[in-house]
Amino acid sequence: MAWSIPKLIQDGFIHGNDGTILKKQFINISPTMPTLHSAAAFFWACFDDAGTIKSLFKLTANSNDYIAKFADFVVCNSANELEPAAFSFLPEWLPVGPLLASSKLGNQGGNFWAKDSDCLPWLDQQPARSVIYVAFGSFTAFNQTQFQELALGLELTNKPFLWVARPGITFKETAEGDYPQGYKERIDQYLNESFICDVWKIGLRFEKDESGIIRQVGPLLASSKLGNQGGNFWARDSNCLSWLDQQPARSV
């Protein structure tokens, strides 16, 4: 989507100065690409701070202009089998991966935060495919209401879960004071959308209310219909699995 910034500005979807979304509707930049909603398509617009949005938009647009001016091709760490539509849309992008930072096992650089392996012994004690894994990447941030609703929603599933609550997830240095009262004591034993839901089909799409809160997670997780939609990656993506079978051990 970022490589279509000039066209998106021309068509009036985003503001050319700061990347502000001007049209909240579905966008299809290529017949081979999934349809995306403008409110979720631009990564720089996921922040609440206008200055951050503008800075990320300018950085992205300027980087794209520089690459388009001086580079004939762009080498990227991916595989055509994983993203055929994207590479068909961007023929100047050459996939050469997936590549690992190192062929040796051990500690690797490039992490924003120190690794924490304390959860591994607990995970080893859980039945296969029984743990809910929750993570929102390195940039997503919640206000206190959203954070507490997510915490309580996970608790109400009555399922074991592993939640990656990194520093800064609530616009603070630590989210320690944002958990609901007594939350950690009660759950002590439970220690990017269109592609995930529509193309890869390994996740479920949840609708949020006017406050940005997703409710009734439990019934959705218990629905056999939705479970088949979100959990059929192994059955559907035979091309990807066949490709994985051909790769050397521990290379992907």
C-alpha positions in Angstrom: 0.0 0.0 0.0 2.9 2.4 0.8 4.2 2.1 -2.8 0.8 3.5 -4.0 1.1 6.7 -2.1 1.2 9.0 -5.2 -1.9 7.4 -6.6 -3.7 7.5 -3.3 -3.0 11.2 -2.9 -4.1 11.8 -6.5 -7.4 9.9 -5.9 -8.0 11.8 -2.7 -7.7 8.9 -0.2 -5.0 10.5 1.9 -3.6 14.0 2.4 -0.3 14.6 0.6 1.1 16.7 3.4 0.6 14.5 6.5 -0.9 11.2 5.4 -4.3 11.9 7.0 -7.1 9.6 5.8 -9.6 11.7 3.8 -11.9 8.8 2.5 -12.9 6.0 4.8 -13.9 3.3 2.4 -12.6 0.1 0.9 -9.5 0.3 -1.4 -8.4 -2.2 -4.0 -5.0 -1.2 -5.5 -4.7 -4.3 -7.7 -7.1 -7.1 -8.9 -4.7 -9.7 -7.4 -4.6 -8.0 -4.0 -7.2 -8.2 -1.2 -9.5 -5.3 -0.6 -8.5 -3.2 2.4 -10.4 -0.6 4.3 -8.6 2.8 4.3 -9.0 3.0 8.1 -6.7 0.0 8.5 -4.6 0.0 5.4 -2.0 2.7 6.4 0.3 1.8 9.2 1.3 5.4 9.9 -2.4 6.2 10.7 -2.7 3.7 13.6 -1.2 6.2 16.1 -3.2 8.8 18.0 -0.5 11.5 17.9 -0.7 13.7 14.8 3.0 14.5 14.9 3.9 10.8 14.8 1.5 10.1 12.0 3.0 12.9 9.9 6.6 11.9 10.6 6.0 8.3 9.7 4.2 9.2 6.5 6.9 11.6 5.4 9.6 9.0 6.2 7.7 6.4 4.1 7.0 8.7 1.2 10.6 10.1 1.0 12.1 6.6 1.3 9.9 5.3 -1.5 10.8 8.3 -3.7 14.5 7.7 -3.1 14.3 4.0 -3.9 12.3 4.7 -7.1 14.9 7.2 -8.2 18.1 5.2 -7.6 17.2 1.5 -7.5 16.3 -0.8 -10.4 15.2 -3.6 -8.1 14.5 -4.1 -4.4 15.7 -7.3 -2.7 13.4 -8.4 0.1 13.4 -11.2 2.7 10.2 -13.1 1.6 9.1 -15.8 -0.8 6.9 -15.7 -3.8 4.9 -18.7 -2.6 3.9 -16.7 0.5 2.9 -13.4 -1.2 2.3 -14.1 -4.9 -0.2 -11.3 -5.4 2.2 -8.7 -3.9 5.1 -9.7 -6.1 2.9 -9.8 -9.1 1.9 -6.2 -8.4 5.5 -5.1 -7.7 7.7 -6.9 -10.3 10.7 -4.8 -9.3 10.7 -6.5 -5.9 12.8 -9.6 -5.8 12.1 -12.2 -3.1 15.2 -14.0 -1.9 14.0 -15.5 1.3 13.1 -16.4 3.8 16.6 -15.8 5.2 17.7 -16.1 8.8 19.9 -13.5 10.4 22.3 -16.3 11.4 22.6 -20.0 10.6 23.7 -20.7 14.2 21.3 -21.2 17.1 21.7 -18.8 20.0 21.1 -15.1 20.9 20.5 -12.8 17.9 20.5 -9.0 17.8 17.8 -6.8 16.5 15.3 -7.1 19.3 13.7 -4.0 20.8 13.5 -5.6 24.3 15.4 -8.3 26.1 14.1 -11.8 25.5 12.1 -13.4 28.2 11.9 -17.2 28.2 10.1 -17.6 31.5 6.9 -18.7 29.8 8.5 -21.7 28.0 8.3 -24.2 31.0 4.6 -23.2 31.5 3.9 -23.6 27.7 5.4 -27.1 27.7 2.8 -28.1 30.3 -0.2 -27.1 28.2 -2.0 -29.4 25.7 -1.3 -28.8 22.0 -3.2 -25.9 20.5 -4.9 -25.0 23.8 -3.2 -21.6 24.5 -4.5 -18.3 23.2 -1.5 -16.2 22.0 -2.0 -12.4 22.0 0.6 -9.9 20.6 0.2 -6.5 18.8 3.7 -5.9 17.4 6.1 -3.2 18.3 4.0 0.0 17.6 0.3 -0.6 18.6 -0.7 1.3 21.7 -4.0 1.2 23.7 -5.7 3.7 25.9 -6.5 2.5 29.4 -10.1 1.5 28.6 -9.1 -0.6 25.6 -6.2 -2.2 27.6 -8.5 -3.2 30.5 -11.2 -4.5 28.2 -8.7 -6.7 26.5 -7.4 -8.0 29.8 -10.9 -8.8 31.1 -11.9 -10.3 27.8 -9.0 -12.7 27.9 -9.9 -13.6 31.5 -13.5 -14.3 30.6 -12.5 -16.8 27.9 -11.5 -19.1 30.8 -8.7 -20.4 28.5 -5.0 -20.4 29.1 -3.4 -17.5 27.3 0.0 -15.9 26.7 -0.2 -12.1 26.3 2.8 -10.1 25.1 2.3 -6.8 27.0 5.4 -5.0 26.0 6.6 -1.6 27.5 4.7 1.3 26.0 1.6 -0.7 25.0 -0.5 1.9 27.0 1.5 5.0 26.1 3.5 4.6 29.3 6.9 3.2 30.2 5.1 0.2 31.8 1.5 -1.1 31.8 1.8 -2.4 35.4 -0.7 0.1 36.8 -3.2 -0.3 34.0 -4.3 -3.9 34.7 -7.7 -4.3 36.4 -7.4 -4.5 40.2 -6.4 -8.0 41.2 -6.0 -9.1 37.6 -2.6 -10.7 37.8 -3.5 -12.7 40.9 -6.6 -14.0 39.3 -5.0 -15.1 36.0 -1.7 -16.4 37.5 -2.4 -19.8 36.0 -3.0 -18.6 32.5 0.2 -17.1 31.8 -1.0 -7.3 10.3 -6.2 -8.2 9.0 -7.2 -8.7 5.4 -4.4 -11.2 4.8 -4.8 -13.0 8.1 -8.6 -13.3 7.9 -9.3 -13.4 4.1 -6.2 -14.7 2.4 -4.2 -16.8 4.8 -7.4 -17.6 6.9 -5.4 -18.1 10.1 -7.3 -15.5 12.2 -10.8 -14.2 13.0 -12.1 -10.7 12.4 -13.8 -9.1 15.4 -16.1 -6.1 15.2 -15.5 -3.2 17.7 -18.1 -0.9 19.1 -18.2 2.9 19.0 -15.6 3.0 21.8 -13.2 0.9 19.9 -13.8 -2.1 22.2 -14.3 -5.7 21.0 -17.0 -7.5 23.0 -18.3 -11.1 23.2 -15.0 -12.8 22.5 -16.0 -16.0 24.3 -19.0 -16.9 22.0 -16.9 -16.1 18.9 -14.1 -18.4 20.0 -16.5 -21.1 20.9 -18.3 -20.9 17.5 -17.4 -24.0 15.3 -18.2 -22.0 12.2 -15.7 -19.2 13.0 -13.3 -21.8 14.2 -13.3 -23.4 10.8 -12.8 -20.0 9.1 -9.9 -19.0 11.3 -8.2 -22.3 12.0 -8.0 -24.0 8.6 -4.5 -22.7 7.6 -3.1 -26.3 7.6 -5.9 -27.7 5.5 -6.1 -24.9 3.0 -2.6 -23.6 2.3 -1.2 -26.7 0.7 1.0 -24.7 -1.7 2.8 -23.1 1.2 3.2 -26.3 3.1 4.5 -28.1 0.1 7.1 -25.4 -0.4 8.1 -25.5 3.3 8.6 -29.3 3.0 11.3 -28.6 0.3 13.3 -26.3 2.5 16.4 -27.4 4.5 15.8 -28.1 8.2 15.8 -25.0 10.4 16.1 -22.7 7.4 12.7 -21.0 7.5 
